[in-house]
Amino acid sequence: MTGRTPVLSVRGLSVRFLMPGGRAVAAVTDAHFDVAGGECLALIGESGCGKSVLASALLGLLPGNAQTAGAALLGDLDLLAADERTLARTVRGRLVGLVPQSPAAHLTPVRTIRSQLEETVAELTGVRGRTALRAAAEKAAARAAFPADHLDRHPHELSGGLAQRAATALALVGDAPLLLADEPTTGLDRDLVDRTVDELRRHVDNTNDVDNAGDAGNTAGHRDRALLMITHDLAAAERVADRIAVMYAGRIVELTRAADFFGAPGPRHPYSRGLLDALPDRAFTPIPGLPPELGALPGGCAFAARCDRASDACAVQPPLTGTVACHHPHAALTEAADRA
């Protein structure tokens, strides 16, 4: 979509959780997408649809009862095939920066935010010396709008929003080629939501900027950078995303340009339309029914039971054709379809 080589290329990524009694939960099924340098891809969908499981699979953070299939290429490295040593020493923080969904669990409870930032700066950038580390930690905090007068506090002394900003600051330190932001605006008011996603977007847009790398001796600033943002906040996605991937019941059902998704012609999948129509500034109409259990998915389209366009054809799983996986998609404007 940007004309650049993909930073991340996901092909056929599936995740199954093996449960007692031989039951399997299909959390993610056959995900295909790229995220190019200079691009933000926003992954959206209702809670429980598999978005965070997909993110955990990319970082090797799934529990022991998980089985993965497919490939997730970060350059020449397949993240799904990498061993724990490679993930810990090469990937996490250095090649993939993570803004976690639960920052309180991500932060070390017995250490101040300053000490955690200084340790991360030293590990990922090579900055040394007490004065230099202190300055670098304060600069990192400022990038995420974390107040300097709270740096010497422990995580339990922070509000949820401040904990989120601290986790964002830690994720940005390494200037990793791929930034994975899992609900990065949790607990933030609207102004801070905008500031946070703008900073995440700046990480992508400053692909050729070496200011952060120059002071630290870090070469990350010379690499293309990309952002994969998992979010429920459609306003935040509209603000910064280049493309939108919609996930339902573990499958990506639509993958399209953000401008087309939020503008004309709008989403083509009925579920995607439902997500937009549920917004207070649009139709404010909820999607009827509930998502299916991931451990008991229907054989055909998982959304059919909630869809007013469903027919007998929906008993067969629709493939992702062009931008949408649906037997009865909404019409696309000719020029938009041609661009996709």
KOLPA-156348 format. One line per 8 residues: number of its first residue (from 1); their letters; for each residue z, y, x of C-alpha. Coordinates in nm, 4 decimals, padded with zeros to 6 digits. Each point is the difference from the previous one (the first is absolute). Layout:
<atoms>
NUM) A) Z,Y,X ~ ...
</atoms>
This chain:
<atoms>
1) MTGRTPVL) 00.0000,00.0000,00.0000 ~ 00.0546,00.2353,00.2960 ~ -00.2756,-00.1348,00.2234 ~ 00.2600,-00.1204,00.2494 ~ 00.0957,-00.3482,00.1145 ~ 00.2824,-00.1424,-00.2138 ~ 00.3466,00.0315,00.1494 ~ 00.1119,-00.2796,-00.2338
9) SVRGLSVR) -00.2293,-00.2622,-00.1507 ~ 00.1570,-00.2369,-00.2552 ~ -00.1971,-00.3055,-00.1088 ~ 00.1200,-00.2531,-00.2552 ~ 00.3697,00.0787,00.0450 ~ 00.2116,-00.2215,-00.2238 ~ 00.3753,-00.0553,-00.0091 ~ 00.1759,-00.2854,-00.1778
17) FLMPGGRA) 00.3748,-00.0485,-00.0260 ~ 00.1021,-00.3654,-00.0154 ~ 00.2884,-00.0418,-00.2417 ~ 00.2396,-00.2919,-00.0640 ~ -00.1556,-00.2817,-00.1978 ~ -00.3450,00.0560,00.1491 ~ -00.0767,00.3135,-00.2023 ~ -00.2104,00.2698,00.1699
25) VAAVTDAH) -00.0025,00.3733,-00.0725 ~ -00.3373,00.1642,00.0677 ~ 00.1176,00.3437,00.1173 ~ -00.3329,00.1115,00.1528 ~ -00.3376,-00.1645,-00.0602 ~ -00.3204,00.0457,00.2001 ~ 00.0402,00.3664,00.0990 ~ -00.3012,00.1574,00.1720
33) FDVAGGEC) -00.0057,00.3595,00.1264 ~ -00.0478,00.2187,00.3072 ~ 00.1830,00.3139,00.1077 ~ -00.2100,00.2114,00.2344 ~ 00.1060,00.2504,00.2605 ~ 00.0669,00.3363,-00.1589 ~ 00.0467,-00.1585,-00.3433 ~ 00.2871,-00.0364,-00.2453
41) LALIGESG) -00.0172,-00.2961,-00.2379 ~ 00.2564,00.0097,-00.2826 ~ 00.1024,-00.3348,-00.1484 ~ 00.1334,00.0444,-00.3535 ~ 00.1189,-00.2189,-00.2870 ~ 00.3059,-00.0881,-00.2058 ~ 00.3190,-00.1308,00.1610 ~ -00.0207,-00.3674,00.0892
49) CGKSVLAS) -00.3777,-00.0114,00.0387 ~ 00.0160,-00.0969,00.3701 ~ -00.0471,00.3326,00.1806 ~ 00.3119,-00.0198,00.2169 ~ -00.0548,-00.3711,00.0679 ~ -00.3419,00.0889,00.1408 ~ 00.1614,00.2610,00.2251 ~ 00.2647,-00.2469,00.1198
57) ALLGLLPG) -00.2709,-00.2554,00.0809 ~ -00.1763,00.2497,00.2277 ~ 00.3197,00.0465,00.2031 ~ 00.1151,-00.3618,00.0034 ~ 00.3067,00.0822,-00.2086 ~ -00.0369,-00.2653,-00.2698 ~ 00.2813,-00.2500,-00.0654 ~ -00.0170,-00.3551,00.1302
65) NAQTAGAA) -00.1297,-00.1481,-00.3261 ~ -00.3166,00.2117,00.0094 ~ -00.3432,-00.1395,00.0821 ~ -00.2870,00.2320,00.0929 ~ -00.3765,-00.0493,00.0149 ~ -00.2916,00.2175,00.1008 ~ -00.0141,00.2582,00.2780 ~ 00.1221,00.3539,00.0647
73) LLGDLDLL) -00.1737,00.1383,00.3075 ~ 00.1448,00.2996,00.1807 ~ -00.2672,00.0418,00.2618 ~ -00.0299,-00.3454,00.1562 ~ 00.3502,-00.1074,-00.1038 ~ 00.0463,-00.2116,-00.3126 ~ 00.3374,00.1109,-00.1352 ~ 00.0355,-00.3135,-00.2134
81) AADERTLA) -00.0444,-00.2284,00.3009 ~ 00.2158,00.1993,00.2446 ~ 00.3266,-00.1553,00.1160 ~ 00.3354,00.1741,-00.0309 ~ 00.0042,00.1068,00.3652 ~ -00.3343,00.1790,-00.0387 ~ 00.1047,00.1590,-00.3273 ~ 00.3322,00.1220,00.1410
89) RTVRGRLV) -00.1243,00.1255,00.3378 ~ -00.3534,00.1140,-00.0761 ~ -00.0519,00.0580,-00.3715 ~ 00.3056,00.1457,-00.1736 ~ 00.0390,00.3663,00.0791 ~ -00.2786,00.0051,00.2592 ~ -00.3062,-00.1188,-00.1922 ~ 00.1427,00.0167,-00.3521
97) GLVPQSPA) 00.2560,00.2589,-00.1042 ~ 00.2008,-00.0868,-00.3117 ~ 00.1526,00.2351,-00.2553 ~ 00.2122,-00.2590,-00.1845 ~ 00.0590,-00.0254,-00.3722 ~ 00.3786,-00.0308,00.0491 ~ 00.0964,00.2421,00.2796 ~ 00.3728,-00.0598,-00.0402
105) AHLTPVRT) -00.0530,-00.3635,00.1002 ~ -00.2396,00.0996,00.2784 ~ 00.2362,00.2396,00.1797 ~ 00.2789,-00.1284,00.2277 ~ 00.3217,00.0803,-00.1891 ~ 00.2336,00.0486,00.2997 ~ -00.2179,00.2468,00.1931 ~ -00.0913,00.3602,-00.0657
113) IRSQLEET) -00.3512,00.1008,-00.0925 ~ -00.0257,00.1912,00.3281 ~ 00.0822,-00.3067,00.2098 ~ -00.2504,-00.2113,-00.1915 ~ -00.2728,00.2606,00.0435 ~ 00.0749,00.0423,00.3704 ~ -00.0088,-00.3755,00.0567 ~ -00.3309,-00.0283,-00.1849
121) VAELTGVR) -00.1516,00.2916,00.1915 ~ 00.1072,-00.1520,00.3325 ~ -00.1345,-00.3435,-00.0913 ~ -00.3344,00.1089,-00.1440 ~ -00.0921,00.3107,00.1992 ~ 00.1658,-00.0321,00.3398 ~ 00.1894,00.3303,-00.0242 ~ 00.3049,-00.0067,00.2281
129) GRTALRAA) 00.2937,00.2299,00.0665 ~ 00.2685,00.1134,-00.2410 ~ -00.1404,00.3466,-00.0616 ~ -00.3582,-00.1205,-00.0477 ~ 00.1073,-00.2796,-00.2353 ~ 00.2102,00.2384,-00.2054 ~ -00.2911,00.2423,-00.0357 ~ -00.2456,-00.2797,-00.0841
137) AEKAAARA) 00.2346,-00.1430,-00.2639 ~ 00.0395,00.3408,-00.1635 ~ -00.3775,00.0476,00.0018 ~ -00.0456,-00.3412,-00.1621 ~ 00.2572,00.0873,-00.2672 ~ -00.1765,00.3274,-00.0749 ~ -00.3299,-00.1818,-00.0602 ~ 00.1639,-00.1811,-00.2930
145) AFPADHLD) 00.1958,00.3061,-00.1220 ~ 00.3276,-00.1628,00.1018 ~ 00.2597,00.2766,00.0503 ~ 00.1232,00.0422,00.3587 ~ 00.3605,00.0522,-00.1159 ~ 00.0022,-00.3544,-00.1429 ~ -00.1171,-00.1772,00.3155 ~ 00.3531,-00.0907,00.1048
153) RHPHELSG) 00.0798,-00.1658,-00.3310 ~ -00.0032,-00.3728,-00.0693 ~ -00.2307,-00.1521,-00.2627 ~ 00.2799,-00.0432,-00.2548 ~ 00.0600,00.3755,00.0139 ~ -00.3544,00.0762,-00.1141 ~ -00.1493,00.0281,-00.3459 ~ -00.2821,-00.2338,-00.0914
161) GLAQRAAT) -00.2535,00.2738,00.0621 ~ 00.1398,00.0816,00.3448 ~ 00.0028,-00.3681,00.0923 ~ -00.3670,-00.0159,-00.1020 ~ -00.0825,00.2978,00.2218 ~ 00.1893,-00.1556,00.2928 ~ -00.1997,-00.3216,-00.0365 ~ -00.3229,00.2012,-00.0167
169) ALALVGDA) 00.0920,00.1835,00.3196 ~ 00.0590,-00.3325,00.1772 ~ -00.3349,-00.1362,-00.1211 ~ -00.1923,00.2995,00.1350 ~ 00.1462,-00.0104,00.3522 ~ -00.2444,-00.2522,00.1464 ~ -00.3127,00.1663,-00.1437 ~ -00.1193,-00.3522,-00.0800
177) PLLLADEP) -00.3675,-00.0540,-00.0877 ~ 00.1069,-00.1397,-00.3391 ~ 00.2742,00.1617,-00.2039 ~ 00.1266,-00.2224,-00.2814 ~ 00.1961,00.2051,-00.2528 ~ 00.1705,-00.2079,-00.2696 ~ 00.1126,00.2374,-00.2771 ~ 00.0556,00.2857,00.2495
185) TTGLDRDL) 00.0998,00.2534,-00.2678 ~ 00.2919,-00.1918,-00.1537 ~ 00.2908,00.2315,-00.0815 ~ -00.1843,00.3212,00.0898 ~ -00.0495,00.3039,-00.2208 ~ -00.3544,00.1235,-00.0633 ~ -00.0077,00.2533,00.2828 ~ 00.1188,-00.2586,00.2516
193) VDRTVDEL) -00.2421,-00.2578,-00.1406 ~ -00.2852,00.2372,00.0739 ~ 00.1333,00.0839,00.3460 ~ 00.0556,-00.3665,00.0879 ~ -00.3423,-00.1234,-00.1064 ~ -00.1625,00.2998,00.1662 ~ 00.1690,-00.0982,00.3278 ~ -00.1153,-00.3590,-00.0405
201) RRHVDNTN) -00.3503,00.1268,-00.0648 ~ 00.0222,00.2256,00.3070 ~ 00.0710,-00.3121,00.2058 ~ -00.3422,-00.1265,-00.1095 ~ -00.1893,00.3272,00.0205 ~ 00.1227,00.0715,00.3547 ~ -00.1740,-00.3141,00.1253 ~ -00.1310,00.1737,00.3103
209) DVDNAGDA) 00.3090,00.2148,00.0544 ~ 00.1965,-00.0816,00.3136 ~ 00.2834,00.2510,-00.0334 ~ 00.2558,-00.2660,-00.0871 ~ -00.1362,-00.2364,00.2632 ~ -00.0273,00.2606,00.2713 ~ 00.3691,00.0765,00.0283 ~ 00.0973,-00.3639,-00.0131
217) GNTAGHRD) -00.2575,-00.1684,00.2178 ~ -00.1063,-00.1904,-00.3102 ~ -00.3712,-00.0780,-00.0440 ~ 00.0241,-00.0552,-00.3751 ~ -00.1435,00.3443,-00.0669 ~ -00.3370,-00.1148,00.1368 ~ -00.0406,-00.2708,-00.2647 ~ -00.1308,00.0146,-00.3513
225) RALLMITH) 00.2867,-00.0032,-00.2465 ~ 00.0140,-00.1143,-00.3609 ~ 00.2494,00.0048,-00.2859 ~ 00.0641,-00.2764,-00.2531 ~ 00.2306,00.1495,-00.2622 ~ 00.1637,-00.2144,-00.2668 ~ 00.1208,00.2174,-00.2837 ~ 00.0868,00.0337,-00.3665
233) DLAAAERV) -00.0502,00.3752,00.0289 ~ -00.3554,00.0607,-00.1163 ~ 00.0317,00.3731,00.0617 ~ 00.0811,-00.0702,00.3651 ~ -00.2928,-00.2419,00.0210 ~ -00.2349,00.2573,-00.1495 ~ 00.1230,00.2587,00.2494 ~ -00.0710,-00.1932,00.3206
241) ADRIAVMY) -00.2030,-00.3179,-00.0611 ~ -00.3683,-00.0473,00.0784 ~ -00.0198,-00.3276,-00.1921 ~ 00.2101,-00.1791,-00.2592 ~ 00.0650,-00.3748,-00.0160 ~ 00.1509,-00.1192,-00.3276 ~ 00.2008,-00.3228,00.0053 ~ 00.0883,-00.2045,-00.3055
249) AGRIVELT) 00.1805,-00.3360,00.0012 ~ -00.0616,-00.0463,00.3718 ~ -00.3718,00.0854,-00.0033 ~ -00.1874,00.3158,00.0885 ~ -00.1915,00.0754,-00.3186 ~ -00.1565,00.3320,00.0965 ~ -00.0843,00.1672,00.3308 ~ -00.1665,00.3374,-00.0269
257) RAADFFGA) -00.0132,00.3589,00.1205 ~ 00.3018,00.2102,-00.0942 ~ -00.2251,00.2826,-00.1187 ~ -00.1709,-00.2357,-00.2461 ~ 00.3269,-00.1649,-00.1042 ~ 00.1827,00.3224,-00.0874 ~ -00.3062,00.1982,-00.1073 ~ -00.3332,-00.0989,-00.1474
265) PGPRHPYS) -00.0891,-00.2696,-00.0869 ~ 00.3584,-00.1249,00.0263 ~ 00.1201,-00.3565,00.0598 ~ -00.2210,-00.2830,-00.1215 ~ 00.2618,-00.2748,-00.0424 ~ 00.1902,00.0199,-00.3325 ~ 00.3307,-00.0448,00.1831 ~ -00.0778,00.2889,00.2348
273) RGLLDALP) -00.0860,00.2171,-00.3002 ~ 00.3281,-00.1021,-00.1554 ~ 00.1950,00.1138,00.3059 ~ -00.1557,00.3461,-00.0215 ~ 00.0329,00.0219,-00.3789 ~ 00.3722,-00.0739,00.0297 ~ 00.0599,00.3199,00.2005 ~ 00.1829,00.2817,-00.1841
281) DRAFTPIP) -00.2725,00.2505,00.0886 ~ -00.2690,-00.2283,-00.1457 ~ 00.0188,-00.2112,-00.3179 ~ 00.3643,-00.1070,00.0620 ~ -00.0877,-00.3371,-00.1552 ~ 00.1735,-00.3089,00.1421 ~ -00.1920,-00.3166,00.0810 ~ 00.0970,-00.2573,-00.2656
289) GLPPELGA) 00.1719,-00.3230,00.0970 ~ 00.1341,-00.1152,00.3354 ~ -00.1605,-00.1352,00.3183 ~ -00.0117,-00.3812,00.0285 ~ 00.2437,-00.1910,00.2180 ~ -00.1488,-00.0509,00.3469 ~ 00.1173,-00.3598,-00.0135 ~ -00.1924,-00.0683,-00.3234
297) LPGGCAFA) -00.3233,00.1959,00.0214 ~ -00.2752,-00.0695,-00.2535 ~ -00.3198,-00.1631,00.1184 ~ -00.2219,00.2971,-00.0812 ~ 00.0546,00.3748,00.0058 ~ 00.3744,00.0650,00.0244 ~ -00.0318,00.3247,-00.1956 ~ -00.1873,-00.1502,-00.2979
305) ARCDRASD) 00.3106,-00.0412,-00.2179 ~ 00.0656,00.3758,00.0222 ~ -00.3605,00.1170,-00.0176 ~ -00.1797,00.1286,-00.3107 ~ -00.3373,-00.0789,00.1619 ~ 00.0731,-00.3702,00.0625 ~ -00.2373,-00.2722,-00.1180 ~ -00.0535,-00.3716,00.0536
313) ACAVQPPL) -00.1666,00.0831,00.3334 ~ 00.3406,00.1093,00.1325 ~ 00.1132,-00.3633,00.0099 ~ -00.1829,-00.0067,00.3372 ~ 00.1395,00.2018,00.2909 ~ -00.2374,00.2935,00.0661 ~ -00.1002,00.0601,00.3631 ~ 00.0224,00.3412,00.1628
321) TGTVACHH) -00.3585,00.1185,-00.0440 ~ -00.0737,00.3402,00.1462 ~ 00.3164,00.1964,-00.0726 ~ 00.1571,-00.1990,-00.2836 ~ 00.1042,-00.3534,-00.1006 ~ -00.0532,-00.0033,-00.3752 ~ -00.2351,-00.1629,-00.2524 ~ 00.0068,00.3135,-00.2181
329) PHAALTEA) 00.0437,00.3020,00.2285 ~ -00.0306,00.3551,-00.1230 ~ -00.3349,00.1567,00.0773 ~ -00.0534,00.1853,00.3256 ~ -00.2056,00.3111,00.0416 ~ -00.3208,-00.0912,00.1797 ~ 00.0632,00.2285,00.2972 ~ 00.3543,-00.1287,00.0430
337) ADRA) -00.1153,-00.3617,-00.0161 ~ -00.2674,00.0738,00.2562 ~ 00.2543,00.1531,00.2404 ~ 00.2325,-00.3032,-00.0316
</atoms>
